[in-house]
């Protein structure tokens, strides 16, 4: 995918701010990464000291991505023992933050068949801390309106805009009933602090500090919601697939550790059902988001992972006869396009 065009005025302002924040007039910036949203990250290399550590400048244009929610959640997580990037300087009005540099690789780049058990075990440790957080009064709820709005992304953006599918009245009724069942199942789960994108791409190994666990990124959209959402997101990732039997083992491992930590997980069989159904909600939502990123934001690369989500749905929907109409809609309209 082509990198987003960087406005020269914004680039100049970013560099000037970074040099002022570090006191290094020779500082240089090179793109480190971009978000699916409007944030971008820039690695700052010192101009005066060859051996000086690099830093990261987060550029969060205030008219598109307000940095204050990120800072608010970051402080909450850090104060409760979750490893997050350390902040060295901020200018929220301009949308610039200076952060520690945690390296170039996330879990997505380093995880493999051999180290996955150990890395996921460390990730579960961070997740348990996160889920044990007391939800502040201003934390949004993953409520019926939000769950339903996310599900609508699938039929509006993936089916409608991307595939050009116009569902007939019967199909619309079947899809609405499936959505209703998914929302009800999510609301019936125990509610905890939810990251909403707790996946390998948003976890970074901390070099030389293994006891600290992975650093957690991209947490600004946190909500109070269903307890199975984040563990399901971790093991059924948008960008990385694993054999179903291995995912089942990791979910069981999470459940045992959550139970031992005193988190409000239900009995294992109920938890596994909760994970299945919140997974269906997430998979449909993400397919819609990926289509929107392509058609609205000019970011086409994400759609290449759509078949992964159909595979996730294939592994779950046959277990639940009440979702046979949803499976039929996918078979009829989605599968032939893959």
C-alpha positions in Angstrom: 0.0 0.0 0.0 1.2 3.5 -0.8 2.0 5.5 2.3 -0.3 8.4 3.0 0.8 11.7 1.6 2.5 13.8 4.2 1.5 17.4 4.1 4.7 19.6 3.9 3.3 22.1 6.4 2.5 19.3 8.8 5.9 17.7 8.3 7.7 21.0 9.0 5.6 21.6 12.2 6.3 18.1 13.4 10.0 18.4 12.9 10.2 21.8 14.6 8.2 20.6 17.6 10.4 17.5 17.9 13.5 19.5 17.8 12.2 21.9 20.4 10.9 19.1 22.7 14.3 17.3 22.6 16.5 20.4 22.5 18.3 18.9 19.5 18.4 21.2 16.6 19.9 18.5 14.4 17.2 15.9 15.0 15.9 14.0 12.0 12.6 12.1 11.6 11.9 9.0 9.6 8.5 7.3 9.2 8.2 4.4 11.7 4.6 3.3 11.0 1.1 4.4 10.4 -2.3 3.5 11.9 -5.3 2.4 10.1 -6.6 5.8 11.3 -5.0 9.2 10.9 -2.1 8.9 13.4 1.4 8.3 12.2 4.6 7.5 14.0 8.1 8.9 13.3 11.5 7.7 14.6 13.6 10.6 15.8 17.3 10.2 15.5 19.6 12.5 17.4 21.8 14.8 15.3 24.3 15.7 18.0 25.0 12.4 19.8 25.7 9.3 17.7 24.9 6.9 20.5 21.8 8.7 21.8 18.7 6.5 22.0 16.0 7.0 19.3 12.6 8.3 20.3 9.2 8.2 18.7 7.0 11.2 17.7 3.3 10.4 17.5 1.6 12.7 15.1 -2.1 12.8 15.9 -3.7 15.6 13.9 -6.2 17.2 16.3 -8.9 17.7 13.7 -8.8 14.0 12.9 -7.4 12.0 15.9 -7.5 13.8 19.2 -4.6 12.6 21.3 -6.2 13.2 24.6 -8.2 10.0 24.8 -5.0 8.1 24.1 -3.2 9.9 26.9 -6.1 9.5 29.3 -6.3 5.7 28.8 -2.5 5.4 28.8 -2.3 7.0 32.3 -5.1 4.7 33.6 -3.3 1.6 32.3 0.1 2.6 33.6 -1.2 3.5 37.0 -2.6 -0.1 37.3 0.6 -1.9 36.2 0.0 -2.4 32.5 3.1 -1.8 30.4 2.5 1.1 27.9 4.8 3.5 26.0 6.3 6.1 28.2 5.5 9.7 27.3 8.3 12.3 27.4 6.6 15.4 26.1 3.2 16.4 24.8 1.4 19.1 22.9 -2.2 18.0 22.6 -3.3 21.3 20.9 -0.8 20.6 18.0 -1.3 16.8 18.2 2.3 15.9 18.9 3.6 13.4 21.5 7.2 12.3 22.2 7.4 8.7 23.3 10.0 6.1 24.2 11.1 4.0 21.3 10.2 0.3 22.0 11.8 -0.9 18.8 10.7 -1.8 15.3 8.9 -5.2 15.9 5.5 -5.9 17.3 4.3 -9.4 18.2 3.1 -9.7 14.6 6.6 -9.6 13.3 8.3 -11.9 15.9 5.7 -14.6 16.8 6.0 -18.0 15.2 5.0 -21.6 15.9 7.8 -22.1 18.3 7.5 -19.0 20.5 3.7 -18.5 20.3 2.9 -20.3 23.6 5.4 -18.2 25.6 4.5 -14.9 23.9 0.8 -15.5 24.3 1.3 -16.4 27.9 3.0 -13.1 28.5 0.2 -11.3 26.6 -2.4 -13.0 28.8 -0.5 -11.7 31.9 -0.9 -8.1 30.6 -4.5 -8.8 29.6 -5.4 -9.9 33.1 -4.1 -6.7 34.5 -6.1 -4.7 32.0 -9.3 -6.6 32.7 -8.9 -6.2 36.4 -8.9 -2.4 36.0 -11.8 -0.6 37.7 -13.7 1.0 34.8 -13.8 4.8 35.3 -17.2 6.5 35.2 -16.3 8.2 31.9 -15.3 5.0 30.1 -17.8 4.4 27.3 -19.9 1.2 27.5 -19.9 -1.4 24.7 -23.6 -1.0 24.7 -26.4 -2.1 22.4 -26.1 0.9 20.2 -22.3 0.5 19.7 -22.5 -3.2 19.1 -25.3 -2.8 16.6 -23.6 0.1 14.8 -20.4 -2.0 14.4 -22.4 -4.9 13.0 -24.0 -2.6 10.4 -20.6 -2.0 9.0 -20.7 -5.5 7.5 -23.9 -5.1 5.4 -23.3 -1.4 4.7 -19.7 -1.4 3.7 -18.7 -5.0 2.9 -21.9 -6.4 1.4 -23.3 -3.1 0.0 -20.3 -0.9 -0.9 -17.7 -3.5 -1.6 -19.7 -6.3 -3.1 -22.6 -4.3 -4.5 -25.1 -6.7 -2.8 -28.6 -5.5 -2.1 -30.2 -8.0 0.3 -33.8 -8.9 -0.3 -36.4 -8.4 2.5 -36.1 -12.0 3.7 -32.3 -11.8 4.0 -32.5 -8.4 5.7 -34.8 -9.9 8.3 -32.5 -12.9 8.8 -29.5 -10.7 9.2 -31.3 -8.4 11.7 -32.2 -11.5 13.8 -28.6 -12.7 13.7 -27.4 -9.2 14.8 -30.0 -9.2 17.6 -28.8 -12.6 18.9 -25.1 -11.4 18.8 -25.9 -8.2 20.6 -27.9 -10.0 23.3 -25.1 -12.5 23.8 -22.5 -9.8 24.2 -24.6 -7.8 26.7 -25.2 -11.0 28.7 -21.5 -11.5 29.3 -19.7 -10.2 32.4 -18.5 -6.7 31.7 -14.9 -5.6 32.2 -12.4 -3.1 30.8 -12.0 -4.0 27.1 -9.1 -2.8 24.9 -11.0 -3.6 21.7 -7.9 -4.4 19.6 -5.9 -6.6 21.9 -4.0 -8.4 19.1 -0.3 -9.1 18.1 0.0 -6.0 16.1 -0.7 -3.9 19.2 1.7 -5.7 21.5 5.4 -5.0 21.5 8.2 -7.1 23.2 10.1 -5.0 25.6 13.8 -5.6 25.0 15.7 -6.6 28.2 12.6 -6.4 30.3 10.8 -9.8 29.8 9.2 -9.7 33.3 7.4 -6.5 32.2 5.6 -8.3 29.5 4.7 -6.9 26.2 3.9 -3.2 25.9 0.3 -2.5 25.0 -0.5 -0.1 22.1 -3.5 1.5 20.4 -5.8 1.4 23.5 -7.6 4.8 23.1 -10.9 3.2 22.0 -11.2 1.2 25.3 -14.7 0.5 26.6 -16.5 -1.4 29.4 -17.7 -4.6 27.7 -17.8 -8.4 27.3 -15.0 -10.3 29.0 -14.4 -12.7 26.1 -13.8 -9.9 23.6 -10.1 -9.2 24.1 -8.9 -12.9 24.5 -10.8 -13.8 21.3 -9.2 -10.8 19.5 -5.8 -12.0 20.7 -6.0 -15.5 19.4 -8.2 -14.9 16.3 -6.2 -12.0 14.9 -7.1 -9.8 11.9 -3.6 -10.4 10.4 -2.5 -13.8 11.6 -4.2 -17.2 11.7 -3.6 -20.3 13.9 -5.0 -23.8 13.8 -8.3 -24.0 15.6 -7.1 -26.6 18.1 -4.3 -24.4 19.1 -6.6 -21.4 19.6 -8.9 -23.6 21.7 -6.0 -24.5 23.9 -5.0 -20.8 24.4 -8.6 -19.8 25.2 -8.7 -22.6 27.8 -5.3 -21.3 29.2 -6.7 -17.8 29.4 -9.8 -19.0 31.2 -7.9 -20.9 33.8 -5.6 -17.9 34.5 -8.5 -15.5 34.6 -10.4 -17.7 37.0 -7.3 -17.9 39.3 -7.0 -14.1 39.1 -10.5 -13.6 40.4 -11.9 -12.2 37.1 -15.7 -12.8 36.5 -15.3 -15.4 33.8 -18.2 -17.9 33.6 -17.8 -21.6 33.5 -15.6 -22.8 30.7 -18.4 -24.1 28.4 -20.2 -20.8 28.7 -17.0 -18.9 28.2 -16.2 -20.8 25.0 -19.7 -20.0 23.7 -19.3 -16.4 24.6 -16.0 -16.2 22.8 -17.5 -17.8 19.7 -20.3 -15.4 19.5 -18.4 -12.2 20.3 -15.9 -13.4 17.7 -18.7 -13.5 15.1 -19.6 -9.9 16.0 -16.0 -8.9 15.7 -15.3 -10.7 12.5 -18.3 -9.1 10.7 -17.4 -5.7 12.1 -13.8 -6.0 10.9 -14.8 -7.0 7.4 -16.9 -3.9 7.3 -14.1 -1.7 8.6 -11.6 -3.2 6.1 -14.1 -2.4 3.2 -14.5 1.1 4.6 -10.7 1.6 4.8 -10.5 0.7 1.1 -13.4 2.6 -0.3 -13.5 5.7 2.0 -9.9 6.0 3.1 -7.9 4.7 0.1 -6.2 1.9 2.1 -6.8 -1.3 0.1 -4.3 -3.7 1.7 -6.6 -4.7 4.6 -9.1 -6.4 2.3 -6.6 -9.1 1.5 -7.3 -10.5 4.9 -11.1 -10.9 4.4 -10.8 -14.7 3.6 -9.3 -15.1 7.1 -12.5 -13.8 8.6 -14.7 -16.1 6.5 -12.6 -19.0 7.7 -13.1 -17.9 11.3 -16.9 -17.7 10.7 -16.8 -21.2 9.0 -15.3 -22.6 12.2 -18.0 -21.2 14.4 -21.3 -20.8 12.7 -22.0 -24.5 12.1 -21.9 -25.1 15.8 -25.0 -22.9 16.3 -28.1 -23.8 14.2 -29.7 -20.4 15.0 -27.0 -18.8 12.9 -27.6 -20.9 9.8 -29.3 -18.0 8.0 -26.2 -15.9 8.5 -24.0 -18.7 7.2 -26.3 -18.9 4.2 -25.9 -15.2 3.4 -22.2 -15.5 3.6 -22.2 -18.6 1.4 -24.5 -16.9 -1.1 -22.9 -13.5 -1.4 -19.4 -13.5 0.1 -17.8 -16.9 -0.6 -18.1 -16.7 -4.4 -16.1 -13.4 -4.4 -13.1 -14.8 -2.5 
